[in-house]
Amino acid sequence: MKKLILSAITALTVSGTAAAFVPQMQFFVNREVAIARVFNTTFQPVACSGVAFGRTFQGVVLNAYANHVVIYPGASVDVYVNSNFYDPMVQAWAQIDCQVAWF
């Protein structure tokens, strides 16, 4: 009976802390690159996954993926979306989720 109660409490505790969240982000755009900067404002390392997008002047949407990138507390990571000089970037956005990384 003790094992059952202990396993139930452990399952509820772990499942409550395994939720993903949307991090704080900034976006920069210049002629050849769109940058999505992802910040870790928590006090623990986080692992982030998602995709950053950039739209060019002619309407082409380009993307770059980030898969389980670890960001330490107080740090940031940049995700770059590149274009060529003749079709400049005009817009940037991202869909990135993070979760606490337990080491």
QUIRA-V538437 format. One record per pair of residues at least 4 apart in sequence whose ideal C-beta (glycine too) atoms are under 6 Angstrom apart, sorted by sequence separation. I is the first residue (numbers start at 1). J is the second residue. D is the distance in Angstrom with one decimal. If there is no record, write none. Layout:
BEGIN
i=I j=J d=D
i=I j=J d=D
END
This chain:
BEGIN
i=56 j=60 d=4.6
i=71 j=75 d=5.4
i=83 j=87 d=5.7
i=29 j=34 d=5.0
i=40 j=46 d=5.2
i=55 j=61 d=5.3
i=71 j=77 d=5.3
i=83 j=89 d=5.1
i=28 j=35 d=4.3
i=53 j=61 d=5.8
i=54 j=62 d=5.1
i=69 j=77 d=5.4
i=27 j=36 d=5.7
i=38 j=48 d=5.7
i=53 j=63 d=5.1
i=25 j=36 d=5.8
i=26 j=37 d=4.5
i=51 j=63 d=5.2
i=52 j=64 d=5.1
i=25 j=38 d=5.5
i=66 j=79 d=5.0
i=51 j=65 d=5.2
i=23 j=38 d=5.2
i=24 j=39 d=4.5
i=64 j=79 d=5.4
i=36 j=52 d=3.9
i=50 j=66 d=5.8
i=24 j=41 d=5.5
i=64 j=81 d=4.7
i=49 j=67 d=5.3
i=49 j=68 d=5.5
i=62 j=81 d=5.2
i=34 j=54 d=3.2
i=47 j=68 d=5.0
i=48 j=69 d=5.1
i=47 j=70 d=5.4
i=45 j=70 d=5.7
i=46 j=71 d=5.4
i=45 j=72 d=5.1
i=52 j=79 d=4.1
i=54 j=81 d=3.7
i=56 j=83 d=5.3
i=52 j=81 d=5.5
i=58 j=87 d=5.3
i=43 j=73 d=5.5
i=57 j=87 d=5.9
i=40 j=71 d=4.1
i=56 j=87 d=4.5
i=57 j=88 d=5.2
i=70 j=101 d=5.6
i=40 j=73 d=5.7
i=56 j=89 d=5.9
i=57 j=90 d=5.4
i=40 j=75 d=5.7
i=54 j=89 d=5.0
i=55 j=90 d=5.8
i=55 j=91 d=4.1
i=39 j=76 d=4.7
i=54 j=92 d=5.1
i=37 j=76 d=5.3
i=38 j=77 d=5.2
i=53 j=93 d=5.3
i=37 j=78 d=5.2
i=52 j=94 d=4.2
i=35 j=78 d=5.3
i=36 j=79 d=4.6
i=51 j=95 d=5.7
i=35 j=80 d=5.7
i=50 j=95 d=5.1
i=50 j=96 d=3.2
i=33 j=80 d=5.6
i=34 j=81 d=4.4
i=50 j=97 d=5.8
i=48 j=96 d=5.5
i=33 j=82 d=5.4
i=48 j=98 d=4.1
i=32 j=83 d=5.7
i=46 j=98 d=4.3
i=47 j=99 d=6.0
i=46 j=100 d=5.8
i=47 j=101 d=4.2
i=34 j=89 d=4.6
i=46 j=101 d=5.8
i=44 j=100 d=5.2
i=45 j=101 d=4.5
i=31 j=88 d=4.3
i=34 j=92 d=3.6
i=36 j=94 d=4.0
i=38 j=96 d=5.7
i=29 j=89 d=5.1
i=29 j=92 d=5.1
i=27 j=92 d=4.3
i=25 j=94 d=6.0
i=23 j=98 d=4.8
i=20 j=97 d=4.3
i=21 j=98 d=5.9
i=20 j=99 d=4.7
END
